[in-house]
């Protein structure tokens, strides 16, 4: 690849950035440069070595603006929407990543957590890591858009986030961490919407969520959820499903065997 072609590649990403677009496919670059696929790949590899672009997924490139040069990538929430559109897969930011958007930033997650309908391998872009977590019934989960410098990103609502936290405790550091985040998140929870979101998940999630909300003194938020559990729960659940239930204290209000000590971090 000669210097003229490299200049063309730099001009191509400069024009995209000037128009407000920070992602493109390898085929789009090839067509714009008027070169072969191999030549386009060489040009893009050179730009990547210079830190001007990154490739979070095969055939998908992002432009790295100067303010993110030390990161070696756009932040995940600025490229995940475009990537998932390219893959034609529904998604939403969930768990700790969603909790951050709702002001519960007690602990910054080490990776961006993206809920998807089917399994995908994690990706790394510069210093940015993205984990994909399978969530059934994706289309039914309540989400809301948030603005980013590159567009909008879909995030689970506070209520759906709370439900997911108790459903995936192993992805967020265990029940103590779940309780900690719920304590921060509680003021954003609408009691009625919380019960409705819980109805979209397995019943044991609702039972655990209600118990943990009461543990962090969010009794008002747990009210309709308790009525839902009382009317619909047919079986007693374990607070910690991976631990035995022998000798556990029964919480009749939540139809729950409390087989673990849970304390929110101060």
C-alpha positions as CSV (number, residue, x, y, z in Angstrom):
1,X,0.0,0.0,0.0
2,X,1.6,3.3,-1.0
3,X,1.4,6.6,0.8
4,X,-1.3,8.0,-1.4
5,X,-3.6,5.1,-0.6
6,X,-2.9,5.6,3.1
7,X,-3.8,9.2,2.8
8,X,-7.1,8.2,1.1
9,X,-7.9,6.0,4.0
10,X,-7.2,8.8,6.5
11,X,-9.3,11.1,4.4
12,X,-12.1,8.6,4.4
13,X,-12.4,8.3,8.2
14,X,-12.0,12.1,8.5
15,X,-14.9,12.7,6.2
16,X,-17.0,10.2,8.2
17,X,-16.1,11.8,11.5
18,X,-16.9,15.3,10.1
19,X,-20.4,14.1,9.2
20,X,-20.9,12.7,12.7
21,X,-20.5,9.1,11.9
22,X,-18.0,7.0,13.8
23,X,-18.5,3.5,12.5
24,X,-18.2,1.8,9.2
25,X,-17.8,-1.7,7.7
26,X,-14.7,-3.0,5.9
27,X,-16.8,-3.3,2.7
28,X,-17.9,0.4,3.0
29,X,-14.2,1.4,3.3
30,X,-13.2,-0.8,0.3
31,X,-15.9,0.8,-1.9
32,X,-15.0,4.3,-0.8
33,X,-11.3,3.8,-1.4
34,X,-11.9,1.9,-4.7
35,X,-9.4,-0.8,-3.9
36,X,-9.4,-4.6,-3.4
37,X,-10.5,-6.2,-0.1
38,X,-6.9,-7.1,0.8
39,X,-5.7,-3.5,0.1
40,X,-8.5,-2.1,2.2
41,X,-7.6,-4.4,5.0
42,X,-4.0,-3.3,4.8
43,X,-5.0,0.3,4.9
44,X,-7.3,-0.2,7.9
45,X,-4.6,-2.2,9.7
46,X,-2.3,0.7,9.4
47,X,-4.9,3.1,10.7
48,X,-5.5,0.7,13.6
49,X,-1.7,0.6,14.4
50,X,-1.8,4.4,14.5
51,X,-4.7,4.3,17.0
52,X,-7.0,6.0,14.6
53,X,-9.5,3.1,14.3
54,X,-10.4,0.0,16.2
55,X,-12.3,-3.2,15.2
56,X,-14.5,-4.6,18.0
57,X,-15.9,-7.2,15.7
58,X,-15.0,-8.8,12.4
59,X,-15.7,-6.4,9.5
60,X,-16.9,-3.6,11.9
61,X,-14.7,-0.6,12.5
62,X,-15.0,2.4,14.7
63,X,-13.1,5.7,14.5
64,X,-11.2,6.6,17.7
65,X,-11.3,10.4,18.3
66,X,-8.4,12.1,20.0
67,X,-10.2,12.4,23.4
68,X,-10.4,8.6,23.6
69,X,-6.9,7.8,22.2
70,X,-5.7,6.6,25.7
71,X,-8.7,4.2,25.7
72,X,-7.9,2.9,22.2
73,X,-11.6,2.8,21.4
74,X,-14.9,4.6,21.7
75,X,-16.6,3.7,25.0
76,X,-18.9,0.7,24.5
77,X,-22.1,2.6,24.8
78,X,-21.1,4.7,21.9
79,X,-20.6,1.8,19.5
80,X,-22.7,-1.1,20.8
81,X,-25.9,0.3,19.2
82,X,-24.3,0.4,15.7
83,X,-22.7,-3.0,16.2
84,X,-26.0,-4.6,17.2
85,X,-27.8,-3.0,14.3
86,X,-25.2,-4.5,12.0
87,X,-25.6,-7.9,13.6
88,X,-29.4,-7.5,13.4
89,X,-29.7,-8.5,17.1
90,X,-31.8,-6.8,19.8
91,X,-29.9,-5.7,22.9
92,X,-29.9,-3.5,25.9
93,X,-27.4,-2.4,28.5
94,X,-28.2,-4.2,31.7
95,X,-27.1,-5.1,35.2
96,X,-24.3,-2.9,36.6
97,X,-24.0,-1.0,33.3
98,X,-27.7,-0.1,33.4
99,X,-27.5,0.7,37.1
100,X,-24.8,3.3,36.4
101,X,-27.2,5.0,34.0
102,X,-29.8,5.2,36.7
103,X,-27.4,6.7,39.2
104,X,-26.5,3.6,41.1
105,X,-22.7,3.9,40.6
106,X,-21.5,2.4,43.8
107,X,-19.1,0.2,41.8
108,X,-18.0,0.8,38.3
109,X,-18.2,-2.5,36.3
110,X,-15.0,-3.8,34.8
111,X,-16.8,-4.5,31.6
112,X,-19.9,-3.2,29.8
113,X,-22.7,-5.7,30.3
114,X,-25.0,-6.1,27.3
115,X,-28.1,-8.3,27.4
116,X,-28.8,-10.2,24.2
117,X,-31.2,-12.9,23.0
118,X,-28.6,-15.5,22.1
119,X,-25.1,-16.3,23.1
120,X,-22.2,-14.2,21.9
121,X,-18.5,-14.2,22.7
122,X,-17.2,-11.3,24.7
123,X,-15.3,-8.6,22.8
124,X,-12.4,-6.3,23.5
125,X,-11.8,-3.0,21.8
126,X,-8.6,-1.3,23.0
127,X,-9.1,-1.1,26.8
128,X,-12.9,-1.6,26.5
129,X,-14.4,-4.9,27.3
130,X,-17.9,-6.0,26.6
131,X,-19.7,-9.1,28.0
132,X,-22.9,-10.4,26.4
133,X,-25.4,-12.1,28.7
134,X,-28.3,-14.1,27.4
135,X,-31.7,-12.8,28.5
136,X,-34.9,-14.7,27.5
137,X,-37.9,-12.8,26.1
138,X,-35.7,-9.9,25.1
139,X,-38.6,-8.2,23.3
140,X,-40.7,-8.0,26.4
141,X,-38.1,-6.4,28.7
142,X,-38.8,-2.6,29.4
143,X,-36.0,-0.4,28.1
144,X,-35.4,3.3,27.7
145,X,-33.1,5.3,25.4
146,X,-30.3,7.4,26.8
147,X,-28.3,10.0,24.8
148,X,-24.6,9.5,24.2
149,X,-22.1,11.7,22.2
150,X,-22.7,9.3,19.2
151,X,-26.4,8.8,19.4
152,X,-28.7,6.8,21.7
153,X,-28.2,3.6,23.6
154,X,-31.0,1.3,25.0
155,X,-30.8,0.6,28.7
156,X,-33.1,-1.5,30.9
157,X,-35.5,0.6,33.0
158,X,-34.7,0.9,36.7
159,X,-37.3,-1.7,37.4
160,X,-36.1,-4.2,34.8
161,X,-32.5,-3.6,36.0
162,X,-33.5,-4.5,39.6
163,X,-35.2,-7.7,38.4
164,X,-32.1,-8.7,36.3
165,X,-29.7,-8.0,39.2
166,X,-31.4,-10.7,41.3
167,X,-31.6,-13.0,38.3
168,X,-27.9,-12.8,37.5
169,X,-26.1,-12.3,40.8
170,X,-23.0,-14.2,39.6
171,X,-22.5,-11.5,37.0
172,X,-22.5,-8.6,39.5
173,X,-20.4,-10.0,42.4
174,X,-23.0,-11.9,44.5
175,X,-26.0,-11.0,46.6
176,X,-24.2,-8.5,48.8
177,X,-23.4,-6.5,45.7
178,X,-26.9,-6.9,44.4
179,X,-28.2,-5.5,47.7
180,X,-25.7,-2.6,47.6
181,X,-26.9,-1.6,44.1
182,X,-30.6,-2.0,45.0
183,X,-30.0,0.4,47.9
184,X,-28.7,3.0,45.5
185,X,-31.4,2.2,42.9
186,X,-34.4,2.1,45.2
187,X,-35.4,5.8,44.9
188,X,-35.7,5.4,41.1
189,X,-38.1,2.4,41.4
190,X,-41.8,2.8,40.6
191,X,-43.6,0.1,42.8
192,X,-46.2,-0.7,40.2
193,X,-43.7,-0.9,37.3
194,X,-41.5,-3.1,39.5
195,X,-44.2,-5.7,40.0
196,X,-45.0,-5.6,36.3
197,X,-41.3,-6.1,35.4
198,X,-41.0,-9.0,37.9
199,X,-44.0,-10.7,36.2
200,X,-41.8,-11.1,33.1
201,X,-39.2,-13.1,35.0
202,X,-39.2,-16.4,36.9
203,X,-41.1,-16.2,40.2
204,X,-38.0,-16.9,42.4
205,X,-36.5,-13.7,41.0
206,X,-39.4,-11.7,42.4
207,X,-39.2,-13.5,45.7
208,X,-35.5,-12.8,46.1
209,X,-35.9,-9.2,44.9
210,X,-38.6,-8.4,47.4
211,X,-36.7,-9.8,50.3
212,X,-33.6,-7.8,49.3
213,X,-35.5,-4.6,48.9
214,X,-36.9,-5.0,52.5
215,X,-33.3,-5.7,53.7
216,X,-32.3,-2.2,52.3
217,X,-35.4,-0.6,53.8
218,X,-37.2,-0.1,50.5
219,X,-40.5,-1.3,51.9
220,X,-42.6,1.1,49.8
221,X,-41.1,0.0,46.6
222,X,-41.6,-3.7,47.5
223,X,-45.3,-3.3,48.3
224,X,-47.1,-4.3,45.1
225,X,-44.3,-6.9,44.5
226,X,-45.2,-8.5,47.8
227,X,-48.9,-8.7,46.8
228,X,-47.9,-10.3,43.4
229,X,-45.7,-12.9,45.1
230,X,-48.4,-13.7,47.7
231,X,-51.0,-14.2,45.0
232,X,-48.9,-16.1,42.4
233,X,-46.0,-17.9,44.1
234,X,-46.8,-21.6,44.4
235,X,-43.4,-22.8,45.7
236,X,-40.9,-21.8,48.3
237,X,-37.7,-20.5,46.8
238,X,-34.1,-20.4,48.0
239,X,-32.5,-17.0,48.5
240,X,-29.2,-18.4,47.3
241,X,-30.0,-21.1,44.8
242,X,-26.5,-22.5,44.8
243,X,-26.5,-23.2,48.5
244,X,-28.4,-25.9,50.5
245,X,-31.7,-25.0,52.2
246,X,-31.4,-27.2,55.3
247,X,-31.7,-25.2,58.5
248,X,-32.6,-22.0,56.6
249,X,-35.1,-19.5,58.2
250,X,-38.3,-19.2,56.3
251,X,-39.7,-15.8,55.3
252,X,-43.4,-16.4,54.9
253,X,-44.0,-13.0,53.3
254,X,-41.8,-13.8,50.4
255,X,-42.2,-17.6,50.5
256,X,-38.4,-17.8,50.7
257,X,-35.8,-19.9,52.5
258,X,-33.2,-17.4,53.7
259,X,-30.1,-19.7,53.4
260,X,-27.5,-16.8,53.1
261,X,-26.5,-13.8,55.1
262,X,-26.8,-10.7,52.9
263,X,-25.4,-7.3,53.8
264,X,-25.3,-4.2,51.6
265,X,-21.9,-2.6,51.6
266,X,-21.6,0.8,53.3
